[in-house]
């Protein structure tokens, strides 16, 4: 009887131990990937902490088998040029291969263009139905640490505030790791994936920018120079262009009719097709972006109609004809 009791007790102990081990394994089946994800991401997170973004209120988490680092600033005056320089410097340190999104542009050999695009994104609010959307700038790549390859994506966003100070923002930084390797992008492939209207605006801006860069002693507002540049671009079907003049400032704009495009026709009345837009041909101002004029690869961005003409950066778009945009903006 005692022997049977000892065997029974032993079996119970073994079964309890086995069930405890199974429970431990089951609980760690979910916690282990999180711990591994955090450990793999730590080299990236450490570099972020050493960058200017380390001054943000950073929070680390691992919801699953990926890890993220998110942080905010307190309300600050936006300095888009400095923020973009810091972001792109970190992107280079983290071996980013692409910047921006939808679709992504290659980062390599496009430093000035990346800075221009970043500044345009952080300083331009897209007006939509009476309110504006805070936009962000992103980068992605595959960071090598020892024998590991860590795919990741990161972004910086400027969130506008009404108070406590005018033109205040809260800046948000986020970095998320992934399991999928980030593919490389090419400028040609990224450009080809955009709709025809977006391509047309970019081709015209590149033609004007290149013409100005190749004739540094010429007046950048020379109508002859602008006309020759615009005439050199072959326009697709359904597109027309002329050069309009702001009677108050003497600045020029591209008066464009293009096929409907969410990218460049977002706020045209009734979203008509084709849509009519005005694109600023104001001379490129290096101080606005923190880089010298690259002559190509500009980022066109839509701005509110009431702001157009006051100080429009080269390539800014207003979703109406120049005849309606210029007088209203110069009042």
N, C-alpha and C positions, 0 to 999 in steps of 0.2 A: 504494500500500500504506500509506504513512504517513498519507494523507488518510483512508483507511478506518479506520486505527487511531485517529486523532484523533476521528472521528465516533463510534466505538465507545466510547472513553473518555468522551466528552461525554455519550453516552446513559446510560452506567453512572452517571456523576455525577448526572445529572438524576433517574434512577430511584432512586438512593440518597437523594437529597434529598427526593424525593416520598415515599418510604417512611418516611423520618425524620419528615417533617411529619405524615404520617398517624399514625405511632406517637405523636407528641407530642399530636396532636388527640385520639387515642383515650384517652391517659392523662389528658388534661385534661377529657375528657367526664365523668369521674367526680369529679375534684377540684374543678372549677369550682363545681358546685352547693354543695359543702361550704363553699367560700370565700365564696360569695355569701350563704349562710345565716348564716355567722358575722358577716359584715359587716352584714347587715340586723338581726341580733339584738343587735349591740353597744350601741345606745342603751338597750335594756332592761337588758342586763347591767351597764352602767355605773351605772344607777340602783340596781340591787341592791347593787353594791359600795359605794355611798354610804349605803345603809341599814344598820340593825343586822345584817342578814343578810350583809353584807360581812365580818363577823368570823368567819363560818363558813369551813371549809377548802373553798374553792370550786374546782371543776374545770370547764373549758369544753370542749365537744366538739361535733362536727357529724357524726353518723353518716351522714347522707345530705343531702337538701335541706332539713333542719330542724336547728336548733341547740338545745343544752341546756346549762344551767348547774346543777350539782348541788354541794351542800356539806353538811358535817356539823359539829357542835360536838363538843368534848370532853365527857366526862360532866359534866353540870351538874344542879343542882336546878331542876326545872321551875317556871317562873313563867308559867303559862298566860295570865294576864291581860295581862302585858307582851308576851309573844310574839304574842298575838292582836292587840293594839293595833298593834304594829309591822307585822305581816303585812297587816292591813287598811289601814293607812296607805300601805303600798307598793302594795297593790291599787288604792287610789284614785289614787295617783300614776301608775300604769300603765293607768289608765282601764278597770279591770275592770268588767264589766257583770253578771257572775254570781258567786255564791259557793256553796260546798258542791257536792255532786254527787248524782246518782241520786234525783231530778232536781235541777237547779240552781235556787237561789233568786235573785231579782234583788238586786243590791247597793244600788241607788239607794233612798234614803229608808228604809233598813232597817239603819242602822248599829248600833243597840243589839241587834237580833235577830241580826245577823251576829256580833257579839262574843259573845253568849250561846252561839250554836251552836258557834263556834270553841272556846271554853273547854270546853264539854261534850265536844266531840270529843277534845281533847288530854288531858283529865283522866279520861275514862271508858274503862276497858278492858272490852271486850265479852267476857265469859267464855264460852268455847266448848269443851266436852269436856275440861275440866280445865286448859286454858291460856287465855291472853288474847291478843286481837288488838290490836296497836298501830294506832290509827286516826289519820287525818290530816284536815286541813281544806284546802280548795282554793279557787281563784278563777281566772277566765278572762276574757279580753276581747280587744279589738282596739286595739293601741297605735298612735297616729299619730305618725310622725316625718317631718317635712318633707312629701314627697309619698307616703311609703310607709305602708301599713297592715300591721301585724304582728300576726296572731292568735297568742295564746299561752295557756298554762295553767300555773299554778304551785301549789305545795302546801307545807305544813309538816307534819311528822310528829314525834311524840314517841315514841321507842323506849325502853321501860322497861328498866332494868338491875337486877340483883340486887346487884351490887357495882360499884365500890369503896365506894359510900355508899348508905345507904337512900334510897329515893325518888329515885334518880338517873335521868336520862334522857340519851340522845343525841338531839339535835334535828337533823332532816334537812330541808333546803330544796331544792326543785327547780323549775326553770322551763324549759319546752319550747315552742319556737315551732312554728307549724303553717302550712299553706297554706289551710286552710278557715276562713272568717270565723266567729267565735263568734256564734251567734244570741242575740238578747235574750230574756230570760225575763220572765214576769209572775208575780206572786204567785198569782193565781187559777189560771193554767194549771199551775203547779208543784204547787199544792195538789191540783188535780183529778186529776193523774196518779198520786197516791199511793193505796194501797189503802184500803178503807173503815175498817179498824181503826186505821190510822195517822191518818186524818182524824178519827175519833171522839175519840181521845186528845187531839189538838191542839185540836179544838173545845171539849172540856171544860176543858182548861187555859186556853184563851183566855177562856172564860166566867168562870172563877174569877178569873183575873188582872184582867180588865176590872172585875168587881164589886168587887174589893179596891181597885183604883185609883180607882174612882168613889166609894168610901166610905173616904177616908183616915183618918177618926176612928174607924171601926169596928174591932173586934177582928178581925184577919185570920183567926183561928181560930174565928170565930163560926159555929156550926153552922147557924144560920138563914141567914146570908149564903151559905155554901157550898151549902146545900140549894137555895136559890132559883137560884143560878148553874147548878148541875148540872141542875135541873129545866127550865131554859130551853132546853136542847139537845135537839133531836129526834134520837132514836137510830135507826139503821138496823135492819133485820130481823136477828135473830140476836145482838143486843147487849143486855146488861143492865148496870146500874150501881147501886151503893149506896155510901154513905159509911161507911167503917170508922174506928174509933178505936184508936190505939195506947194500951193501958192504962197503959204505963209513962211515956210522955211527954205524952199528951194530944193528940198530933198526929193529923191526919186523912189518910186515903188514899182514892183511888177504887178500889173493889173492882169490877173490870170483867170481864165475860165477852164476848169478841169473836171473830169469825171468825178462823181461822188467818191469821197475818201474819208474814212473815219479819222485818219491821221491829220488831214489838213482842212477838212470841211466840217469839223465837229459842231460849230455853232452857227452855220449858215441858216438863214430863215427857212423853216420847214424842211431842212435837209434836202433841198432840191438837187436834181441831177440834170445837167452839170451844175457845179457850184461856182460861185464867183468870190475870189479872195484877193487880198492885197498883201504883198510881201515887201518888207522894208529893204531898200538898197542903201541905207545909210552906211557911210564908211565904217569898216571894221575898227573898233576901238580896243586896243590891247588891254587897256586898264580895266575894261569891263569883265575880262576873262582871266587876266593874269598870265597870258601867253601872247607871243607874237602871232600875227596873221599867218596861218599855215597855207593859205591859198586854195584850200579844198577841204572837204569833209565837214562842212558846217552842219549845225543842228537847227533846223527850222522849228520854231515853237509858236503856238498861238497865244496871243495875249488879249486882254479885254479891250473892246473897241475904244473906250474912253482913255486908255493909256497909250494907244497907238498914236505916234506922232510927237508925243512929249519928249521921249528919249528912246526911240525904238532901236534895239540892238539889230545889227545886220542879220537879216533872215527871219525876224519876227513876223508873224502872220496875224492879220485880222480878217475875220470871216465876213467880209463885205467888199464891194468894189472900192477901189482907191478914191473915186469921186465922192463916196459917202464917208470913207474913213478919214481922209486928210482934213477936210473942213471941220468935222466934228471934233477931231483931236487937237486942232489949233485954236479953238475958242478960248 
